[in-house]
């Protein structure tokens, strides 16, 4: 089993590539803004400068709240946890060509 996990991890260069389905560096200089919209949908935000614009996409899922009571003598310590998972992509495009210049992925 451990060997299979190792082979899987070696086969995928990064967790981002596994989640996204492609290597980020492969799309720099080739992906257009319209292709990015088609891939990730409507962005969360767009900031436009003189020669570039930066676009952010993302998604977050929030799990249920889980409350645990740990008895301590006649009292209890109450602990509340909530799981979160998601991703965010920040991409910089040329205003003139609308081609991807840089990209950053964050997953949690």
Backbone as JSON, one array per atom type, in Angstrom:
{
  "sequence": "XXXXXXXXXXXXXXXXXXXXXXXXXXXXXXXXXXXXXXXXXXXXXXXXXXXXXXXXXXXXXXXXXXXXXXXXXXXXXXXXXXXXXXXXXXXXXXXXXXXXXXXXXXXX",
  "N": [[0.82, -1.2, 0.0], [1.88, 1.27, 0.85], [3.82, 1.58, -1.13], [2.22, 2.02, -3.38], [1.09, 4.51, -2.75], [3.42, 6.07, -2.75], [4.17, 5.83, -5.47], [1.99, 7.09, -6.64], [2.29, 9.72, -5.62], [4.79, 10.42, -6.69], [4.18, 10.36, -9.37], [2.48, 12.55, -9.69], [3.4, 15.78, -9.84], [2.8, 17.95, -8.14], [0.39, 18.77, -5.56], [-1.44, 20.69, -6.43], [-1.44, 20.32, -9.22], [-2.57, 17.79, -9.35], [-5.15, 18.35, -8.33], [-6.05, 20.33, -10.17], [-5.68, 19.19, -12.68], [-3.78, 19.73, -14.58], [-0.47, 21.02, -15.32], [0.54, 24.05, -13.92], [2.54, 25.71, -15.02], [2.43, 25.01, -17.69], [0.32, 26.34, -18.86], [0.87, 29.01, -18.79], [1.39, 31.79, -20.79], [-0.03, 30.66, -22.83], [-2.77, 30.19, -22.25], [-5.82, 31.9, -22.7], [-7.77, 34.72, -21.49], [-10.47, 34.29, -21.94], [-10.52, 31.48, -22.14], [-9.79, 30.87, -19.54], [-12.03, 31.84, -18.17], [-13.91, 30.04, -19.16], [-12.91, 27.71, -18.04], [-12.81, 28.13, -15.19], [-15.06, 29.63, -14.55], [-17.1, 32.46, -13.5], [-15.2, 35.11, -12.13], [-14.11, 35.93, -8.74], [-13.01, 38.4, -8.19], [-11.66, 41.23, -10.0], [-8.84, 43.07, -10.79], [-7.67, 45.88, -12.41], [-4.83, 47.1, -14.0], [-2.47, 49.3, -15.68], [-1.22, 47.84, -17.77], [-1.74, 45.22, -17.25], [-4.13, 42.83, -15.93], [-5.47, 41.45, -12.97], [-6.95, 38.53, -11.96], [-9.15, 36.8, -9.8], [-10.22, 33.65, -8.78], [-12.24, 31.35, -6.9], [-13.26, 28.93, -4.39], [-15.01, 27.7, -1.59], [-15.74, 25.22, 0.78], [-17.69, 24.55, 3.58], [-17.81, 22.51, 6.33], [-19.98, 20.65, 8.62], [-20.66, 21.89, 11.96], [-19.0, 20.52, 14.66], [-19.41, 19.56, 17.89], [-17.79, 18.77, 20.85], [-17.84, 17.43, 24.07], [-15.76, 17.25, 26.81], [-15.49, 15.54, 29.71], [-14.48, 16.87, 32.82], [-13.91, 16.34, 35.93], [-16.51, 17.72, 37.81], [-17.3, 19.33, 35.79], [-17.19, 20.32, 32.3], [-15.18, 20.45, 29.4], [-15.81, 22.16, 26.54], [-15.5, 21.72, 23.13], [-15.41, 23.06, 19.92], [-15.46, 22.38, 16.5], [-14.97, 22.99, 13.0], [-14.82, 21.91, 9.74], [-13.06, 23.04, 6.84], [-12.62, 23.43, 3.38], [-11.06, 24.26, 0.3], [-10.18, 26.34, -2.56], [-8.1, 28.73, -4.29], [-7.37, 30.78, -7.02], [-5.14, 33.01, -8.42], [-4.63, 34.96, -11.16], [-2.65, 36.56, -13.62], [-3.12, 38.59, -16.39], [-2.28, 39.85, -19.65], [-3.36, 43.01, -20.72], [-3.42, 43.84, -23.37], [-3.0, 41.47, -25.03], [-4.54, 39.58, -23.7], [-3.56, 37.23, -22.68], [-2.41, 34.71, -20.43], [-0.08, 35.62, -17.96], [1.04, 35.04, -15.48], [0.42, 32.79, -12.69], [-1.1, 31.7, -9.66], [-1.82, 29.18, -7.36], [-3.73, 28.25, -4.55], [-4.56, 25.89, -2.17], [-6.67, 24.46, 0.36]],
  "CA": [[0.0, 0.0, 0.0], [2.78, 2.42, 0.91], [4.45, 1.7, -2.44], [1.24, 2.64, -4.28], [1.0, 5.93, -2.4], [4.65, 6.68, -3.23], [4.09, 5.91, -6.93], [1.0, 8.12, -6.94], [2.86, 11.03, -5.33], [5.86, 10.69, -7.64], [3.54, 10.6, -10.66], [1.91, 13.88, -9.67], [4.47, 16.65, -9.36], [2.31, 18.75, -7.01], [-1.02, 18.61, -5.2], [-2.22, 21.58, -7.29], [-1.59, 19.68, -10.52], [-3.54, 16.72, -9.17], [-6.48, 18.94, -8.18], [-6.44, 21.09, -11.35], [-5.65, 18.34, -13.84], [-2.72, 20.12, -15.49], [0.61, 21.77, -14.69], [0.31, 25.49, -14.06], [3.51, 26.34, -15.93], [2.09, 24.67, -19.07], [-0.7, 27.23, -19.41], [1.39, 30.39, -18.84], [1.76, 32.17, -22.16], [-0.9, 30.04, -23.84], [-4.19, 30.31, -21.9], [-6.42, 33.23, -22.82], [-8.72, 35.06, -20.44], [-11.73, 33.61, -22.26], [-10.34, 30.08, -21.77], [-9.83, 30.82, -18.08], [-13.45, 31.98, -17.79], [-14.56, 28.78, -19.5], [-12.4, 26.68, -17.13], [-13.09, 28.39, -13.76], [-16.31, 30.35, -14.36], [-17.03, 33.88, -13.17], [-14.22, 35.37, -11.07], [-14.5, 36.61, -7.5], [-12.59, 39.8, -8.31], [-10.77, 41.62, -11.09], [-8.15, 44.33, -10.58], [-7.07, 46.25, -13.68], [-3.77, 48.1, -14.01], [-2.25, 49.92, -16.99], [-0.86, 46.87, -18.79], [-2.16, 43.88, -16.82], [-5.25, 42.72, -15.0], [-5.33, 40.3, -12.08], [-8.27, 37.93, -11.76], [-9.16, 35.8, -8.73], [-11.31, 32.67, -8.71], [-12.11, 30.52, -5.71], [-14.39, 28.21, -3.86], [-14.78, 27.17, -0.24], [-16.8, 24.4, 1.35], [-17.64, 24.53, 5.03], [-18.47, 21.32, 6.87], [-20.84, 20.87, 9.79], [-20.03, 22.19, 13.25], [-18.96, 19.35, 15.54], [-19.15, 19.96, 19.27], [-17.39, 17.66, 21.71], [-17.72, 17.77, 25.49], [-14.8, 16.38, 27.5], [-15.75, 15.68, 31.15], [-13.36, 17.15, 33.72], [-14.51, 16.44, 37.27], [-17.94, 18.05, 37.78], [-17.53, 20.25, 34.67], [-16.81, 19.77, 31.0], [-14.56, 21.35, 28.43], [-16.54, 22.04, 25.28], [-14.66, 22.07, 21.99], [-16.19, 23.14, 18.68], [-14.63, 22.37, 15.29], [-15.66, 23.02, 11.73], [-13.86, 21.69, 8.66], [-13.14, 23.91, 5.67], [-11.74, 23.08, 2.27], [-11.31, 25.15, -0.82], [-9.08, 26.71, -3.44], [-8.09, 30.09, -4.83], [-6.44, 30.99, -8.12], [-4.9, 34.39, -8.83], [-4.0, 34.9, -12.47], [-2.35, 37.85, -14.22], [-3.25, 38.57, -17.84], [-1.94, 41.06, -20.39], [-4.55, 43.69, -21.23], [-3.35, 43.88, -24.83], [-3.18, 40.15, -25.67], [-5.44, 38.78, -22.87], [-2.87, 35.95, -22.47], [-1.95, 34.5, -19.06], [1.33, 35.94, -17.73], [1.45, 34.32, -14.27], [-0.7, 32.18, -12.0], [-0.8, 31.15, -8.35], [-2.9, 28.35, -6.83], [-3.68, 27.91, -3.13], [-5.62, 24.96, -1.75], [-6.7, 24.14, 1.79]],
  "C": [[0.86, 1.26, 0.0], [3.46, 2.66, -0.44], [3.5, 2.35, -3.44], [1.1, 4.12, -4.01], [2.23, 6.66, -2.92], [4.61, 6.86, -4.75], [3.11, 7.0, -7.33], [1.6, 9.51, -6.74], [3.99, 11.39, -6.29], [5.28, 11.02, -9.01], [2.93, 11.98, -10.78], [2.94, 14.82, -9.06], [4.03, 17.47, -8.14], [0.84, 18.44, -6.76], [-1.9, 19.47, -6.09], [-2.48, 20.93, -8.65], [-2.59, 18.53, -10.45], [-4.95, 17.28, -9.11], [-6.96, 19.63, -9.46], [-6.48, 20.24, -12.62], [-4.6, 18.72, -14.88], [-1.64, 20.87, -14.7], [0.41, 23.25, -14.96], [1.26, 26.13, -15.06], [3.2, 26.06, -17.4], [1.09, 25.65, -19.69], [-0.25, 28.69, -19.46], [1.85, 30.68, -20.26], [0.88, 31.57, -23.23], [-2.39, 30.22, -23.52], [-4.66, 31.75, -22.06], [-7.39, 33.48, -21.66], [-10.05, 34.35, -20.69], [-11.67, 32.12, -21.92], [-10.38, 29.91, -20.25], [-11.26, 30.95, -17.56], [-14.2, 30.68, -18.05], [-14.16, 27.68, -18.52], [-12.89, 26.89, -15.71], [-14.37, 29.19, -13.51], [-16.08, 31.82, -14.04], [-16.06, 34.11, -12.02], [-14.85, 36.04, -9.85], [-14.18, 38.09, -7.6], [-11.69, 39.99, -9.51], [-10.17, 42.98, -10.72], [-7.43, 44.67, -11.88], [-6.04, 47.35, -13.48], [-3.63, 48.69, -15.4], [-2.01, 48.89, -18.09], [-1.31, 45.45, -18.47], [-3.47, 43.97, -16.07], [-5.11, 41.41, -14.24], [-6.73, 39.81, -11.73], [-8.16, 36.85, -10.68], [-10.43, 34.97, -8.82], [-11.15, 31.9, -7.41], [-13.4, 29.86, -5.32], [-14.03, 27.7, -2.48], [-16.0, 26.38, 0.2], [-16.6, 24.36, 2.86], [-18.44, 23.34, 5.52], [-19.33, 21.66, 8.08], [-20.01, 21.2, 11.03], [-20.13, 20.95, 14.13], [-18.56, 19.81, 16.93], [-18.88, 18.72, 20.11], [-17.25, 18.16, 23.13], [-16.81, 16.76, 26.16], [-15.01, 16.58, 29.0], [-14.44, 15.89, 31.93], [-13.96, 17.38, 35.11], [-16.01, 16.65, 37.16], [-18.28, 18.98, 36.62], [-17.16, 19.55, 33.36], [-16.14, 20.86, 30.17], [-15.27, 21.11, 27.11], [-15.65, 22.56, 24.15], [-15.53, 22.03, 20.73], [-15.23, 23.22, 17.5], [-15.52, 22.4, 14.06], [-14.63, 22.86, 10.62], [-14.13, 22.65, 7.51], [-12.19, 23.36, 4.62], [-12.06, 24.02, 1.11], [-10.07, 25.4, -1.64], [-9.22, 28.15, -3.88], [-7.03, 30.15, -5.91], [-6.36, 32.48, -8.39], [-4.1, 34.33, -10.13], [-3.82, 36.31, -13.02], [-2.37, 37.7, -15.74], [-2.79, 39.9, -18.43], [-3.23, 41.71, -20.88], [-4.58, 43.64, -22.75], [-3.67, 42.54, -25.48], [-4.2, 39.26, -24.98], [-4.91, 37.36, -22.65], [-2.36, 35.91, -21.03], [-0.46, 34.75, -18.94], [1.88, 35.23, -16.49], [0.2, 33.8, -13.56], [-0.23, 31.63, -10.66], [-2.03, 30.42, -7.82], [-2.67, 28.12, -5.34], [-4.85, 26.99, -2.82], [-5.53, 24.69, -0.27], [-7.77, 23.12, 2.07]]
}
